[in-house]
Amino acid sequence: MASLTSSNSSLTKSSGEARLKESFRGFWDYVSPAWAGKFLDRWCTRAMRSRIEPMKKMARQLRRHRQLLLNWIKARDSVSLGAVEGQN
């Protein structure tokens, strides 16, 4: 019975991890840095409240790089990567 409980717990964690991972994909669709920031803050809060250590680690990393991620959202449509690739 104990092994059934532990495997059920790991199944719940892996499905929670998959839901969190899948929900983060929405971040890349934002156009406004302000709305992207709100999404990022809410996502990181949910991840930190989960008992899934890899998601907590990811949330901490995203929080550390928050401003860089929002800068990317802001500059995404204004910077042509062709010019950057041409310099390589």
C-alpha positions as a Python dict, from the first residue, in 0.01 Angstrom:
ca = {
    (1, 'M'): (0, 0, 0),
    (2, 'A'): (289, 236, 78),
    (3, 'S'): (438, 186, -268),
    (4, 'L'): (101, 266, -426),
    (5, 'T'): (83, 590, -227),
    (6, 'S'): (437, 693, -321),
    (7, 'S'): (386, 619, -690),
    (8, 'N'): (57, 811, -685),
    (9, 'S'): (239, 1104, -524),
    (10, 'S'): (507, 1103, -795),
    (11, 'L'): (236, 1085, -1062),
    (12, 'T'): (69, 1391, -910),
    (13, 'K'): (400, 1577, -902),
    (14, 'S'): (480, 1490, -1263),
    (15, 'S'): (134, 1598, -1381),
    (16, 'G'): (169, 1921, -1182),
    (17, 'E'): (508, 1976, -1338),
    (18, 'A'): (366, 1919, -1685),
    (19, 'R'): (83, 2167, -1620),
    (20, 'L'): (323, 2433, -1495),
    (21, 'K'): (559, 2376, -1786),
    (22, 'E'): (277, 2389, -2039),
    (23, 'S'): (125, 2703, -1887),
    (24, 'F'): (459, 2887, -1914),
    (25, 'R'): (447, 2862, -2293),
    (26, 'G'): (192, 3143, -2285),
    (27, 'F'): (464, 3382, -2170),
    (28, 'W'): (619, 3397, -2515),
    (29, 'D'): (292, 3515, -2672),
    (30, 'Y'): (278, 3843, -2480),
    (31, 'V'): (343, 4167, -2666),
    (32, 'S'): (333, 4402, -2367),
    (33, 'P'): (621, 4378, -2118),
    (34, 'A'): (383, 4490, -1841),
    (35, 'W'): (141, 4203, -1901),
    (36, 'A'): (427, 3960, -1952),
    (37, 'G'): (567, 4070, -1616),
    (38, 'K'): (234, 4008, -1443),
    (39, 'F'): (214, 3664, -1602),
    (40, 'L'): (572, 3586, -1499),
    (41, 'D'): (509, 3695, -1140),
    (42, 'R'): (194, 3481, -1113),
    (43, 'W'): (365, 3181, -1272),
    (44, 'C'): (665, 3205, -1040),
    (45, 'T'): (436, 3230, -737),
    (46, 'R'): (250, 2915, -844),
    (47, 'A'): (577, 2734, -907),
    (48, 'M'): (720, 2833, -569),
    (49, 'R'): (404, 2714, -394),
    (50, 'S'): (426, 2377, -563),
    (51, 'R'): (623, 2103, -394),
    (52, 'I'): (815, 2033, -713),
    (53, 'E'): (1179, 2127, -659),
    (54, 'P'): (1278, 2158, -1030),
    (55, 'M'): (992, 2404, -1083),
    (56, 'K'): (1097, 2603, -778),
    (57, 'K'): (1452, 2616, -913),
    (58, 'M'): (1321, 2738, -1249),
    (59, 'A'): (1107, 3004, -1080),
    (60, 'R'): (1408, 3135, -888),
    (61, 'Q'): (1609, 3151, -1210),
    (62, 'L'): (1329, 3331, -1395),
    (63, 'R'): (1299, 3582, -1112),
    (64, 'R'): (1673, 3651, -1132),
    (65, 'H'): (1646, 3710, -1508),
    (66, 'R'): (1307, 3885, -1502),
    (67, 'Q'): (1428, 4216, -1645),
    (68, 'L'): (1619, 4046, -1928),
    (69, 'L'): (1311, 3843, -2022),
    (70, 'L'): (1093, 4154, -2026),
    (71, 'N'): (1354, 4339, -2234),
    (72, 'W'): (1335, 4055, -2485),
    (73, 'I'): (955, 4091, -2504),
    (74, 'K'): (999, 4465, -2560),
    (75, 'A'): (1268, 4434, -2828),
    (76, 'R'): (1144, 4118, -3000),
    (77, 'D'): (977, 4290, -3294),
    (78, 'S'): (1218, 4580, -3326),
    (79, 'V'): (1544, 4387, -3362),
    (80, 'S'): (1623, 4195, -3676),
    (81, 'L'): (1824, 3886, -3599),
    (82, 'G'): (1945, 3873, -3960),
    (83, 'A'): (2187, 4158, -3889),
    (84, 'V'): (2322, 3975, -3586),
    (85, 'E'): (2362, 3652, -3780),
    (86, 'G'): (2538, 3840, -4059),
    (87, 'Q'): (2812, 3942, -3818),
    (88, 'N'): (2887, 3581, -3723),
}
